[in-house]
């Protein structure tokens, strides 16, 4: 059964996604296009030393993909690069392999999403684009 609080969080981020503004300065970019759905996400990251100062996530996809990218952007802002990388791999492993993990803050919504494998591709769109940006 889906948690009503998780649904509320996802709906709010879908209706009012955060971190859509264009970033000024030198940024790292990553893009991911789902071969399954055709949805795509472009991520731009602005670093302050080794921490994420700000980021932008532009999604052309489902409401779930938009909501998850907004949640991701909110959660990782201010985090050190290595922590973001570890968190990204944890989220992907959680949905793809069922690996147990404790996801921080509102990322707990992935507990509900994990029950719907047909939605994992949308939920991971932003995370995959983020991993591409971190690899560049």
CNS distance restraints for C-alpha pairs under 8 A (distance, minus, plus):
assign (resid   1 and name CA) (resid 112 and name CA) 7.71 0.50 0.50
assign (resid   2 and name CA) (resid   6 and name CA) 7.50 0.50 0.50
assign (resid   2 and name CA) (resid   7 and name CA) 7.37 0.50 0.50
assign (resid   2 and name CA) (resid 112 and name CA) 5.41 0.50 0.50
assign (resid   3 and name CA) (resid   7 and name CA) 6.45 0.50 0.50
assign (resid   3 and name CA) (resid 112 and name CA) 6.34 0.50 0.50
assign (resid   4 and name CA) (resid   8 and name CA) 6.21 0.50 0.50
assign (resid   5 and name CA) (resid   9 and name CA) 6.24 0.50 0.50
assign (resid   6 and name CA) (resid  10 and name CA) 6.23 0.50 0.50
assign (resid   6 and name CA) (resid 108 and name CA) 7.53 0.50 0.50
assign (resid   6 and name CA) (resid 109 and name CA) 4.85 0.50 0.50
assign (resid   6 and name CA) (resid 112 and name CA) 6.90 0.50 0.50
assign (resid   7 and name CA) (resid  11 and name CA) 6.05 0.50 0.50
assign (resid   7 and name CA) (resid 109 and name CA) 7.70 0.50 0.50
assign (resid   8 and name CA) (resid  12 and name CA) 6.13 0.50 0.50
assign (resid   9 and name CA) (resid  13 and name CA) 6.33 0.50 0.50
assign (resid   9 and name CA) (resid 106 and name CA) 7.45 0.50 0.50
assign (resid   9 and name CA) (resid 109 and name CA) 7.63 0.50 0.50
assign (resid  10 and name CA) (resid  14 and name CA) 6.02 0.50 0.50
assign (resid  10 and name CA) (resid  64 and name CA) 7.07 0.50 0.50
assign (resid  10 and name CA) (resid  67 and name CA) 5.47 0.50 0.50
assign (resid  10 and name CA) (resid  68 and name CA) 7.24 0.50 0.50
assign (resid  10 and name CA) (resid 109 and name CA) 7.54 0.50 0.50
assign (resid  11 and name CA) (resid  15 and name CA) 6.11 0.50 0.50
assign (resid  11 and name CA) (resid  67 and name CA) 7.09 0.50 0.50
assign (resid  12 and name CA) (resid  16 and name CA) 5.92 0.50 0.50
assign (resid  12 and name CA) (resid  17 and name CA) 7.69 0.50 0.50
assign (resid  12 and name CA) (resid  67 and name CA) 7.68 0.50 0.50
assign (resid  13 and name CA) (resid  17 and name CA) 4.74 0.50 0.50
assign (resid  13 and name CA) (resid  18 and name CA) 7.16 0.50 0.50
assign (resid  13 and name CA) (resid  66 and name CA) 7.36 0.50 0.50
assign (resid  13 and name CA) (resid  67 and name CA) 4.56 0.50 0.50
assign (resid  13 and name CA) (resid  68 and name CA) 7.60 0.50 0.50
assign (resid  13 and name CA) (resid  70 and name CA) 6.09 0.50 0.50
assign (resid  13 and name CA) (resid  71 and name CA) 6.88 0.50 0.50
assign (resid  14 and name CA) (resid  63 and name CA) 5.40 0.50 0.50
assign (resid  14 and name CA) (resid  64 and name CA) 6.72 0.50 0.50
assign (resid  14 and name CA) (resid  66 and name CA) 5.61 0.50 0.50
assign (resid  14 and name CA) (resid  67 and name CA) 4.26 0.50 0.50
assign (resid  14 and name CA) (resid  70 and name CA) 7.79 0.50 0.50
assign (resid  15 and name CA) (resid  67 and name CA) 7.93 0.50 0.50
assign (resid  17 and name CA) (resid  66 and name CA) 6.78 0.50 0.50
assign (resid  17 and name CA) (resid  67 and name CA) 6.38 0.50 0.50
assign (resid  17 and name CA) (resid  70 and name CA) 5.25 0.50 0.50
assign (resid  18 and name CA) (resid  70 and name CA) 5.20 0.50 0.50
assign (resid  18 and name CA) (resid  71 and name CA) 7.87 0.50 0.50
assign (resid  18 and name CA) (resid  73 and name CA) 7.43 0.50 0.50
assign (resid  18 and name CA) (resid  74 and name CA) 7.22 0.50 0.50
assign (resid  19 and name CA) (resid  55 and name CA) 6.42 0.50 0.50
assign (resid  19 and name CA) (resid  56 and name CA) 4.94 0.50 0.50
assign (resid  19 and name CA) (resid  57 and name CA) 6.29 0.50 0.50
assign (resid  19 and name CA) (resid  70 and name CA) 6.69 0.50 0.50
assign (resid  19 and name CA) (resid  73 and name CA) 6.59 0.50 0.50
assign (resid  19 and name CA) (resid  74 and name CA) 7.60 0.50 0.50
assign (resid  20 and name CA) (resid  56 and name CA) 5.28 0.50 0.50
assign (resid  20 and name CA) (resid  57 and name CA) 5.96 0.50 0.50
assign (resid  20 and name CA) (resid  58 and name CA) 6.22 0.50 0.50
assign (resid  21 and name CA) (resid  56 and name CA) 6.33 0.50 0.50
assign (resid  22 and name CA) (resid  56 and name CA) 6.73 0.50 0.50
assign (resid  23 and name CA) (resid  27 and name CA) 7.64 0.50 0.50
assign (resid  23 and name CA) (resid  44 and name CA) 7.46 0.50 0.50
assign (resid  23 and name CA) (resid  46 and name CA) 7.31 0.50 0.50
assign (resid  23 and name CA) (resid  54 and name CA) 7.80 0.50 0.50
assign (resid  23 and name CA) (resid  55 and name CA) 7.25 0.50 0.50
assign (resid  23 and name CA) (resid  56 and name CA) 6.97 0.50 0.50
assign (resid  25 and name CA) (resid  46 and name CA) 7.31 0.50 0.50
assign (resid  26 and name CA) (resid  46 and name CA) 6.58 0.50 0.50
assign (resid  27 and name CA) (resid  44 and name CA) 5.94 0.50 0.50
assign (resid  27 and name CA) (resid  45 and name CA) 5.18 0.50 0.50
assign (resid  27 and name CA) (resid  46 and name CA) 4.77 0.50 0.50
assign (resid  27 and name CA) (resid  47 and name CA) 7.24 0.50 0.50
assign (resid  28 and name CA) (resid  44 and name CA) 5.59 0.50 0.50
assign (resid  28 and name CA) (resid  45 and name CA) 5.15 0.50 0.50
assign (resid  28 and name CA) (resid  46 and name CA) 6.74 0.50 0.50
assign (resid  28 and name CA) (resid 133 and name CA) 5.61 0.50 0.50
assign (resid  28 and name CA) (resid 134 and name CA) 7.23 0.50 0.50
assign (resid  28 and name CA) (resid 136 and name CA) 6.75 0.50 0.50
assign (resid  29 and name CA) (resid  42 and name CA) 7.17 0.50 0.50
assign (resid  29 and name CA) (resid  43 and name CA) 5.56 0.50 0.50
assign (resid  29 and name CA) (resid  44 and name CA) 4.50 0.50 0.50
assign (resid  29 and name CA) (resid  45 and name CA) 6.43 0.50 0.50
assign (resid  29 and name CA) (resid 132 and name CA) 7.54 0.50 0.50
assign (resid  29 and name CA) (resid 133 and name CA) 4.65 0.50 0.50
assign (resid  29 and name CA) (resid 134 and name CA) 7.96 0.50 0.50
assign (resid  29 and name CA) (resid 136 and name CA) 7.30 0.50 0.50
assign (resid  30 and name CA) (resid  42 and name CA) 5.78 0.50 0.50
assign (resid  30 and name CA) (resid  43 and name CA) 5.19 0.50 0.50
assign (resid  30 and name CA) (resid  44 and name CA) 6.62 0.50 0.50
assign (resid  30 and name CA) (resid 129 and name CA) 5.05 0.50 0.50
assign (resid  30 and name CA) (resid 130 and name CA) 6.04 0.50 0.50
assign (resid  30 and name CA) (resid 131 and name CA) 7.31 0.50 0.50
assign (resid  30 and name CA) (resid 132 and name CA) 4.66 0.50 0.50
assign (resid  30 and name CA) (resid 133 and name CA) 3.74 0.50 0.50
assign (resid  30 and name CA) (resid 134 and name CA) 7.49 0.50 0.50
assign (resid  30 and name CA) (resid 136 and name CA) 7.45 0.50 0.50
assign (resid  31 and name CA) (resid  40 and name CA) 7.23 0.50 0.50
assign (resid  31 and name CA) (resid  41 and name CA) 5.66 0.50 0.50
assign (resid  31 and name CA) (resid  42 and name CA) 4.37 0.50 0.50
assign (resid  31 and name CA) (resid  43 and name CA) 6.23 0.50 0.50
assign (resid  31 and name CA) (resid 128 and name CA) 7.88 0.50 0.50
assign (resid  31 and name CA) (resid 129 and name CA) 4.65 0.50 0.50
assign (resid  31 and name CA) (resid 130 and name CA) 7.64 0.50 0.50
assign (resid  31 and name CA) (resid 132 and name CA) 6.46 0.50 0.50
assign (resid  31 and name CA) (resid 133 and name CA) 7.23 0.50 0.50
assign (resid  32 and name CA) (resid  40 and name CA) 5.51 0.50 0.50
assign (resid  32 and name CA) (resid  41 and name CA) 5.45 0.50 0.50
assign (resid  32 and name CA) (resid  42 and name CA) 6.63 0.50 0.50
assign (resid  32 and name CA) (resid 125 and name CA) 6.71 0.50 0.50
assign (resid  32 and name CA) (resid 126 and name CA) 7.60 0.50 0.50
assign (resid  32 and name CA) (resid 128 and name CA) 6.12 0.50 0.50
assign (resid  32 and name CA) (resid 129 and name CA) 4.64 0.50 0.50
assign (resid  32 and name CA) (resid 132 and name CA) 7.44 0.50 0.50
assign (resid  33 and name CA) (resid  38 and name CA) 6.05 0.50 0.50
assign (resid  33 and name CA) (resid  39 and name CA) 5.72 0.50 0.50
assign (resid  33 and name CA) (resid  40 and name CA) 4.14 0.50 0.50
assign (resid  33 and name CA) (resid  41 and name CA) 6.57 0.50 0.50
assign (resid  33 and name CA) (resid 125 and name CA) 7.58 0.50 0.50
assign (resid  34 and name CA) (resid  38 and name CA) 5.00 0.50 0.50
assign (resid  34 and name CA) (resid  39 and name CA) 5.42 0.50 0.50
assign (resid  34 and name CA) (resid  40 and name CA) 6.17 0.50 0.50
assign (resid  34 and name CA) (resid 121 and name CA) 7.32 0.50 0.50
assign (resid  34 and name CA) (resid 125 and name CA) 7.16 0.50 0.50
assign (resid  36 and name CA) (resid 121 and name CA) 7.82 0.50 0.50
assign (resid  38 and name CA) (resid  61 and name CA) 7.91 0.50 0.50
assign (resid  39 and name CA) (resid  59 and name CA) 7.65 0.50 0.50
assign (resid  39 and name CA) (resid  60 and name CA) 5.70 0.50 0.50
assign (resid  39 and name CA) (resid  61 and name CA) 4.58 0.50 0.50
assign (resid  39 and name CA) (resid  62 and name CA) 7.40 0.50 0.50
assign (resid  39 and name CA) (resid 122 and name CA) 7.66 0.50 0.50
assign (resid  39 and name CA) (resid 125 and name CA) 7.72 0.50 0.50
assign (resid  40 and name CA) (resid  59 and name CA) 5.93 0.50 0.50
assign (resid  40 and name CA) (resid  60 and name CA) 5.30 0.50 0.50
assign (resid  40 and name CA) (resid  61 and name CA) 6.30 0.50 0.50
assign (resid  40 and name CA) (resid 125 and name CA) 6.88 0.50 0.50
assign (resid  41 and name CA) (resid  57 and name CA) 6.74 0.50 0.50
assign (resid  41 and name CA) (resid  58 and name CA) 5.56 0.50 0.50
assign (resid  41 and name CA) (resid  59 and name CA) 4.36 0.50 0.50
assign (resid  41 and name CA) (resid  60 and name CA) 6.20 0.50 0.50
assign (resid  41 and name CA) (resid  61 and name CA) 7.85 0.50 0.50
assign (resid  41 and name CA) (resid 125 and name CA) 6.34 0.50 0.50
assign (resid  41 and name CA) (resid 126 and name CA) 5.82 0.50 0.50
assign (resid  41 and name CA) (resid 129 and name CA) 6.13 0.50 0.50
assign (resid  42 and name CA) (resid  56 and name CA) 7.99 0.50 0.50
assign (resid  42 and name CA) (resid  57 and name CA) 5.79 0.50 0.50
assign (resid  42 and name CA) (resid  58 and name CA) 5.23 0.50 0.50
assign (resid  42 and name CA) (resid  59 and name CA) 6.56 0.50 0.50
assign (resid  42 and name CA) (resid 126 and name CA) 7.64 0.50 0.50
assign (resid  42 and name CA) (resid 129 and name CA) 6.15 0.50 0.50
assign (resid  43 and name CA) (resid  55 and name CA) 7.09 0.50 0.50
assign (resid  43 and name CA) (resid  56 and name CA) 5.58 0.50 0.50
assign (resid  43 and name CA) (resid  57 and name CA) 4.56 0.50 0.50
assign (resid  43 and name CA) (resid  58 and name CA) 6.47 0.50 0.50
assign (resid  43 and name CA) (resid 126 and name CA) 7.37 0.50 0.50
assign (resid  43 and name CA) (resid 129 and name CA) 5.94 0.50 0.50
assign (resid  43 and name CA) (resid 130 and name CA) 5.94 0.50 0.50
assign (resid  43 and name CA) (resid 133 and name CA) 6.74 0.50 0.50
assign (resid  44 and name CA) (resid  55 and name CA) 5.48 0.50 0.50
assign (resid  44 and name CA) (resid  56 and name CA) 5.09 0.50 0.50
assign (resid  44 and name CA) (resid  57 and name CA) 6.62 0.50 0.50
assign (resid  44 and name CA) (resid 133 and name CA) 7.13 0.50 0.50
assign (resid  45 and name CA) (resid  52 and name CA) 6.77 0.50 0.50
assign (resid  45 and name CA) (resid  53 and name CA) 7.77 0.50 0.50
assign (resid  45 and name CA) (resid  54 and name CA) 6.12 0.50 0.50
assign (resid  45 and name CA) (resid  55 and name CA) 4.40 0.50 0.50
assign (resid  45 and name CA) (resid  56 and name CA) 6.57 0.50 0.50
assign (resid  45 and name CA) (resid 133 and name CA) 7.36 0.50 0.50
assign (resid  46 and name CA) (resid  52 and name CA) 6.04 0.50 0.50
assign (resid  46 and name CA) (resid  53 and name CA) 5.60 0.50 0.50
assign (resid  46 and name CA) (resid  54 and name CA) 5.21 0.50 0.50
assign (resid  46 and name CA) (resid  55 and name CA) 5.92 0.50 0.50
assign (resid  47 and name CA) (resid  51 and name CA) 5.58 0.50 0.50
assign (resid  47 and name CA) (resid  52 and name CA) 4.58 0.50 0.50
assign (resid  47 and name CA) (resid  53 and name CA) 5.09 0.50 0.50
assign (resid  47 and name CA) (resid  54 and name CA) 7.01 0.50 0.50
assign (resid  48 and name CA) (resid  52 and name CA) 6.09 0.50 0.50
assign (resid  48 and name CA) (resid  53 and name CA) 5.31 0.50 0.50
assign (resid  50 and name CA) (resid  80 and name CA) 5.62 0.50 0.50
assign (resid  50 and name CA) (resid  81 and name CA) 5.64 0.50 0.50
assign (resid  51 and name CA) (resid  78 and name CA) 5.69 0.50 0.50
assign (resid  51 and name CA) (resid  79 and name CA) 5.30 0.50 0.50
assign (resid  51 and name CA) (resid  80 and name CA) 3.97 0.50 0.50
assign (resid  51 and name CA) (resid  81 and name CA) 5.39 0.50 0.50
assign (resid  52 and name CA) (resid  76 and name CA) 7.15 0.50 0.50
assign (resid  52 and name CA) (resid  77 and name CA) 5.48 0.50 0.50
assign (resid  52 and name CA) (resid  78 and name CA) 4.93 0.50 0.50
assign (resid  52 and name CA) (resid  79 and name CA) 5.69 0.50 0.50
assign (resid  52 and name CA) (resid  80 and name CA) 6.31 0.50 0.50
assign (resid  52 and name CA) (resid  81 and name CA) 6.59 0.50 0.50
assign (resid  53 and name CA) (resid  77 and name CA) 6.10 0.50 0.50
assign (resid  53 and name CA) (resid  78 and name CA) 5.43 0.50 0.50
assign (resid  54 and name CA) (resid  77 and name CA) 5.80 0.50 0.50
assign (resid  54 and name CA) (resid  78 and name CA) 7.38 0.50 0.50
assign (resid  55 and name CA) (resid  73 and name CA) 6.45 0.50 0.50
assign (resid  55 and name CA) (resid  77 and name CA) 7.12 0.50 0.50
assign (resid  56 and name CA) (resid  73 and name CA) 7.20 0.50 0.50
assign (resid  57 and name CA) (resid  69 and name CA) 6.28 0.50 0.50
assign (resid  57 and name CA) (resid  70 and name CA) 7.10 0.50 0.50
assign (resid  57 and name CA) (resid  73 and name CA) 7.04 0.50 0.50
assign (resid  57 and name CA) (resid 126 and name CA) 7.13 0.50 0.50
assign (resid  59 and name CA) (resid  65 and name CA) 7.03 0.50 0.50
assign (resid  59 and name CA) (resid  66 and name CA) 5.78 0.50 0.50
assign (resid  59 and name CA) (resid  69 and name CA) 7.51 0.50 0.50
assign (resid  59 and name CA) (resid 126 and name CA) 7.65 0.50 0.50
assign (resid  60 and name CA) (resid  66 and name CA) 7.82 0.50 0.50
assign (resid  61 and name CA) (resid  65 and name CA) 6.03 0.50 0.50
assign (resid  61 and name CA) (resid  66 and name CA) 6.80 0.50 0.50
assign (resid  61 and name CA) (resid 122 and name CA) 7.72 0.50 0.50
assign (resid  62 and name CA) (resid  66 and name CA) 6.34 0.50 0.50
assign (resid  62 and name CA) (resid 122 and name CA) 6.91 0.50 0.50
assign (resid  63 and name CA) (resid  67 and name CA) 6.10 0.50 0.50
assign (resid  64 and name CA) (resid  68 and name CA) 6.03 0.50 0.50
assign (resid  64 and name CA) (resid 119 and name CA) 7.99 0.50 0.50
assign (resid  64 and name CA) (resid 122 and name CA) 6.22 0.50 0.50
assign (resid  64 and name CA) (resid 123 and name CA) 6.20 0.50 0.50
assign (resid  65 and name CA) (resid  69 and name CA) 6.14 0.50 0.50
assign (resid  65 and name CA) (resid 122 and name CA) 4.68 0.50 0.50
assign (resid  65 and name CA) (resid 123 and name CA) 5.22 0.50 0.50
assign (resid  65 and name CA) (resid 124 and name CA) 7.39 0.50 0.50
assign (resid  65 and name CA) (resid 125 and name CA) 6.24 0.50 0.50
assign (resid  65 and name CA) (resid 126 and name CA) 7.08 0.50 0.50
assign (resid  66 and name CA) (resid  70 and name CA) 6.21 0.50 0.50
assign (resid  67 and name CA) (resid  71 and name CA) 6.20 0.50 0.50
assign (resid  68 and name CA) (resid  72 and name CA) 6.02 0.50 0.50
assign (resid  68 and name CA) (resid 123 and name CA) 5.64 0.50 0.50
assign (resid  68 and name CA) (resid 124 and name CA) 7.55 0.50 0.50
assign (resid  68 and name CA) (resid 126 and name CA) 6.97 0.50 0.50
assign (resid  69 and name CA) (resid  73 and name CA) 6.12 0.50 0.50
assign (resid  69 and name CA) (resid 123 and name CA) 7.86 0.50 0.50
assign (resid  69 and name CA) (resid 125 and name CA) 7.44 0.50 0.50
assign (resid  69 and name CA) (resid 126 and name CA) 4.80 0.50 0.50
assign (resid  69 and name CA) (resid 127 and name CA) 7.24 0.50 0.50
assign (resid  70 and name CA) (resid  74 and name CA) 6.23 0.50 0.50
assign (resid  71 and name CA) (resid  75 and name CA) 6.14 0.50 0.50
assign (resid  71 and name CA) (resid 106 and name CA) 7.11 0.50 0.50
assign (resid  71 and name CA) (resid 107 and name CA) 6.88 0.50 0.50
assign (resid  72 and name CA) (resid  76 and name CA) 6.23 0.50 0.50
assign (resid  72 and name CA) (resid 107 and name CA) 7.57 0.50 0.50
assign (resid  72 and name CA) (resid 126 and name CA) 7.39 0.50 0.50
assign (resid  72 and name CA) (resid 127 and name CA) 7.33 0.50 0.50
assign (resid  73 and name CA) (resid  77 and name CA) 6.24 0.50 0.50
assign (resid  75 and name CA) (resid 105 and name CA) 7.43 0.50 0.50
assign (resid  75 and name CA) (resid 106 and name CA) 7.87 0.50 0.50
assign (resid  75 and name CA) (resid 107 and name CA) 7.72 0.50 0.50
assign (resid  76 and name CA) (resid  84 and name CA) 6.23 0.50 0.50
assign (resid  79 and name CA) (resid  83 and name CA) 6.44 0.50 0.50
assign (resid  79 and name CA) (resid  84 and name CA) 6.32 0.50 0.50
assign (resid  80 and name CA) (resid  84 and name CA) 6.34 0.50 0.50
assign (resid  81 and name CA) (resid  85 and name CA) 6.20 0.50 0.50
assign (resid  81 and name CA) (resid 134 and name CA) 7.95 0.50 0.50
assign (resid  82 and name CA) (resid  86 and name CA) 6.20 0.50 0.50
assign (resid  83 and name CA) (resid  87 and name CA) 6.05 0.50 0.50
assign (resid  84 and name CA) (resid  88 and name CA) 5.99 0.50 0.50
assign (resid  85 and name CA) (resid  89 and name CA) 6.33 0.50 0.50
assign (resid  85 and name CA) (resid 131 and name CA) 7.09 0.50 0.50
assign (resid  85 and name CA) (resid 134 and name CA) 7.37 0.50 0.50
assign (resid  86 and name CA) (resid  90 and name CA) 6.17 0.50 0.50
assign (resid  87 and name CA) (resid  91 and name CA) 6.23 0.50 0.50
assign (resid  88 and name CA) (resid  92 and name CA) 6.34 0.50 0.50
assign (resid  88 and name CA) (resid 127 and name CA) 6.04 0.50 0.50
assign (resid  88 and name CA) (resid 130 and name CA) 7.78 0.50 0.50
assign (resid  88 and name CA) (resid 131 and name CA) 7.00 0.50 0.50
assign (resid  89 and name CA) (resid  93 and name CA) 6.01 0.50 0.50
assign (resid  90 and name CA) (resid  94 and name CA) 5.91 0.50 0.50
assign (resid  90 and name CA) (resid  99 and name CA) 7.80 0.50 0.50
assign (resid  90 and name CA) (resid 101 and name CA) 6.83 0.50 0.50
assign (resid  91 and name CA) (resid  95 and name CA) 6.44 0.50 0.50
assign (resid  91 and name CA) (resid 103 and name CA) 7.62 0.50 0.50
assign (resid  91 and name CA) (resid 124 and name CA) 7.97 0.50 0.50
assign (resid  91 and name CA) (resid 127 and name CA) 7.89 0.50 0.50
assign (resid  92 and name CA) (resid  96 and name CA) 5.91 0.50 0.50
assign (resid  92 and name CA) (resid 124 and name CA) 6.67 0.50 0.50
assign (resid  92 and name CA) (resid 127 and name CA) 7.44 0.50 0.50
assign (resid  93 and name CA) (resid  97 and name CA) 5.22 0.50 0.50
assign (resid  93 and name CA) (resid  98 and name CA) 6.49 0.50 0.50
assign (resid  93 and name CA) (resid  99 and name CA) 5.62 0.50 0.50
assign (resid  94 and name CA) (resid  98 and name CA) 4.62 0.50 0.50
assign (resid  94 and name CA) (resid  99 and name CA) 4.54 0.50 0.50
assign (resid  94 and name CA) (resid 100 and name CA) 6.20 0.50 0.50
assign (resid  94 and name CA) (resid 101 and name CA) 6.77 0.50 0.50
assign (resid  94 and name CA) (resid 114 and name CA) 7.73 0.50 0.50
assign (resid  95 and name CA) (resid  99 and name CA) 7.52 0.50 0.50
assign (resid  95 and name CA) (resid 110 and name CA) 7.76 0.50 0.50
assign (resid  95 and name CA) (resid 114 and name CA) 5.61 0.50 0.50
assign (resid  95 and name CA) (resid 117 and name CA) 7.84 0.50 0.50
assign (resid  95 and name CA) (resid 120 and name CA) 6.42 0.50 0.50
assign (resid  96 and name CA) (resid 120 and name CA) 7.59 0.50 0.50
assign (resid  98 and name CA) (resid 114 and name CA) 7.89 0.50 0.50
assign (resid 102 and name CA) (resid 108 and name CA) 7.96 0.50 0.50
assign (resid 103 and name CA) (resid 107 and name CA) 5.62 0.50 0.50
assign (resid 103 and name CA) (resid 108 and name CA) 5.64 0.50 0.50
assign (resid 104 and name CA) (resid 108 and name CA) 6.55 0.50 0.50
assign (resid 108 and name CA) (resid 112 and name CA) 7.97 0.50 0.50
assign (resid 109 and name CA) (resid 113 and name CA) 6.51 0.50 0.50
assign (resid 110 and name CA) (resid 114 and name CA) 5.75 0.50 0.50
assign (resid 111 and name CA) (resid 115 and name CA) 7.28 0.50 0.50
assign (resid 112 and name CA) (resid 116 and name CA) 7.65 0.50 0.50
assign (resid 113 and name CA) (resid 117 and name CA) 7.65 0.50 0.50
assign (resid 113 and name CA) (resid 119 and name CA) 6.99 0.50 0.50
assign (resid 113 and name CA) (resid 120 and name CA) 7.04 0.50 0.50
assign (resid 113 and name CA) (resid 123 and name CA) 7.63 0.50 0.50
assign (resid 114 and name CA) (resid 120 and name CA) 7.12 0.50 0.50
assign (resid 116 and name CA) (resid 120 and name CA) 6.98 0.50 0.50
assign (resid 119 and name CA) (resid 123 and name CA) 6.29 0.50 0.50
assign (resid 120 and name CA) (resid 124 and name CA) 6.04 0.50 0.50
assign (resid 121 and name CA) (resid 125 and name CA) 6.23 0.50 0.50
assign (resid 124 and name CA) (resid 128 and name CA) 6.11 0.50 0.50
assign (resid 125 and name CA) (resid 129 and name CA) 6.46 0.50 0.50
assign (resid 126 and name CA) (resid 130 and name CA) 6.07 0.50 0.50
assign (resid 127 and name CA) (resid 131 and name CA) 6.20 0.50 0.50
assign (resid 128 and name CA) (resid 132 and name CA) 6.35 0.50 0.50
assign (resid 129 and name CA) (resid 133 and name CA) 6.31 0.50 0.50
assign (resid 130 and name CA) (resid 134 and name CA) 6.19 0.50 0.50
assign (resid 131 and name CA) (resid 135 and name CA) 6.16 0.50 0.50
assign (resid 132 and name CA) (resid 136 and name CA) 6.46 0.50 0.50
